């Protein structure tokens, strides 16, 4: 046999069994890709949720600071 690919010289079997195996392999690969995408989406959602809560806490802190400052300005100081 001369050099080259063995696939050029070996007979190719393509029956119902091989077709089903190929389809199963393709489905496994597709599901693996979908799982990877879902994991990435979940990771991005967790990051976004953390940022959202950080923003909420920041807004609450600013409101509380403003309220405390207003209360401190309203309280009478011990004068002469």
N, C-alpha and C positions, 0 to 999 in steps of 0.2 A: 504494500500500500504506500503510495507516495505521501509526502508530508502534507500537512494542512489540518483542518478541523475534522474531528471525528464525525461531526454532524453532517458533513457532506457525503459520507460514505455509509453510515449506519442507517438502517431503515427507521423511519419515523412512525411510532405508534400513536394513533389518535382515535381512540374509541370512546364509548360512553363513560368508562371508568376514568380515563385520563381527563376527559372534559369536566367531569364532576370534581376531580381533584384540583384541576386548574381553577374552577369556579370557587371552590372552598378557599384556596390559597388567596385569590383576589379579594374575597370577602373578608378574610382575616386581616389582610393588609389595609383594606378600607376602614375596618373597625378600629384598627390600631391608630390610623391617622385621625379618625374622629375622636378617639380617646385623648390623643395628644392635644388636639385643638381644644377640647373641653377642659382639660387640665390647665391650659394656658389662659382660657377665658376665666376660669375660676380664680386663678392667681391674680389676674388683672382686676377682677371684681373685688377681691380682698384688699388690694392696694387702694382702689377707689373708695372703698368703705372706710379704710383708715384715714384717708385724706378728708373725707366728708366729716367724720367725727372730730378730727382735729380742727376743722373749720367751725363746727358747731361749738366746740369748747372755747375756741378763740372769741367767737361772737358773744357767748355768755360771759366770758371774762371781761370783755370790754363793757358790756352793760352793767355788770356788777361793780366794776371800777367806777363808772360814771355815777352809779347810785350812791356808792360809799362817799365819793367826793362831794356830791350834793348834800348828803346828810352831814358831813363834816363842816360844810360851809354854813349850814342852817343852825347848828348847835351854838349856843352862846358861849363865848369864852369868858373865863373869870376875869373881869375887869376891875378897875380901881374903885 
